[in-house]
Amino acid sequence: MTSSLNDKVVIVTGSSSGIGAAVVRQLAEKGCNVVINFSRSQGPADGVAEECRALGVKTLVVKANISDDADCKRLVSETEKAFGRIDGLVNNAGTTKFVAHNDLDGLSGKDFLDIYQVNVVGAYQMIRAAAPILRNDGGGSVVNVSSIAGVMGTGSCIAYAASKGALNTMTLSLARTLGPEIRVNTVCPGFVQGDWLRNGMGAERYDATKAHLEATNPLRRAGGPEHMAEAVVMFLEAGKHITGEFLLADGGQHLGGAPIGIR
Ligand SMILES: NC(=O)c1ccc[n+]([C@@H]2O[C@H](COP(=O)([O-])OP(=O)(O)OC[C@H]3O[C@@H](n4cnc5c(N)ncnc54)[C@H](OP(=O)(O)O)[C@@H]3O)[C@@H](O)[C@H]2O)c1
């Protein structure tokens, strides 16, 4: 059966690596044209685009720092110029700083603002820029990539958890405001295998946490980018009556398996 995403156009912010790259690959497998965004990693972004084109879809690669409103507007306008439509937006780009939660002096006010500017303001700016086009093209779907940290107050640092909590709340406000044409939902990943956590936690702690999750999680798995991408694509492809929802994609970690993060 042909996917409802076939021939559609979806922007995925931060899609040069990790979860974002997995999302655009899965979209391309469904025949969806993809806009790949990066802020620093041009080579990896071009590589992901090449993989998608090999699957038979059209791609656009746009360098844009989503913390900058002008860049968000340009990302949307370049997409409209290239494809003439936008059907979906995935706010996946994110940032953090790894600071133990009990190290209260380890986070400055600027750290809070820098993380908030990308994880919350960036997503807001992207939605604001894309909303008129999403609405015009027969209804669109926005998926925010948040974190279990925003639900449980865990993760790489307190400022990160607070920013993802804010992203979850913003999902509710925007789902209420942008309906009926636009649905807004959020995926909250737990532990995700990859460089984000390996570099942030250090190899030893990363390996120990991964092994612990594989032994204790209800699904006996430490998730990978592809598992998070499945949840994102699900909100884009189906669920026409679902908006303002959070989905924990964590292998059941929240049910009482290993705690995630630094502390
Ligand atoms: N990894 C985890 O365990 C985990 C868990 C829960 C939630 N998440 C969330 O999942 C999302 C993706 O993370 P990931 O694990 O896939 O990490 P990743 O591989 O490091 O991907 C992050 C992406 O965001 C982009 N990015 C960062 N700042 C940006 C900016 N200002 N403007 C545009 N793009 C920007 C990066 O591109 P450039 O390199 O070009 O800047 C990169 O493509 C994030 O929102 C993160 O908070 C991750």
The ligand as an ORCA input file, in Angstrom:
! r2SCAN-3c Opt
* xyz 0 1
  N      20.749     11.105     22.093
  C      19.901     10.944     23.076
  O      20.091     10.107     23.979
  C      18.638     11.761     23.136
  C      17.698     11.466     24.128
  C      16.534     12.212     24.197
  C      16.322     13.235     23.293
  N      17.241     13.526     22.337
  C      16.959     14.630     21.430
  O      17.023     14.161     20.100
  C      17.354     15.237     19.221
  C      18.433     14.783     18.250
  O      19.573     14.406     18.964
  P      20.542     13.213     18.495
  O      20.645     12.278     19.615
  O      20.141     12.710     17.178
  O      21.935     14.023     18.436
  P      22.877     14.472     17.237
  O      23.231     13.291     16.386
  O      23.975     15.233     17.879
  O      21.965     15.422     16.356
  C      21.751     16.755     16.678
  C      21.444     17.481     15.404
  O      21.036     18.797     15.730
  C      21.717     19.695     14.869
  N      21.779     20.999     15.519
  C      22.273     21.315     16.740
  N      22.112     22.615     16.986
  C      21.504     23.136     15.879
  C      21.075     24.423     15.512
  N      21.228     25.468     16.337
  N      20.485     24.592     14.302
  C      20.318     23.558     13.450
  N      20.715     22.301     13.756
  C      21.303     22.102     14.944
  C      23.042     19.044     14.583
  O      23.577     19.518     13.359
  P      25.017     20.242     13.259
  O      26.050     19.233     13.717
  O      25.156     20.607     11.842
  O      24.927     21.418     14.167
  C      22.622     17.591     14.472
  O      22.189     17.317     13.148
  C      17.743     16.413     20.131
  O      16.663     17.330     20.206
  C      17.962     15.763     21.484
  O      17.685     16.647     22.534
  C      18.406     12.806     22.228
*
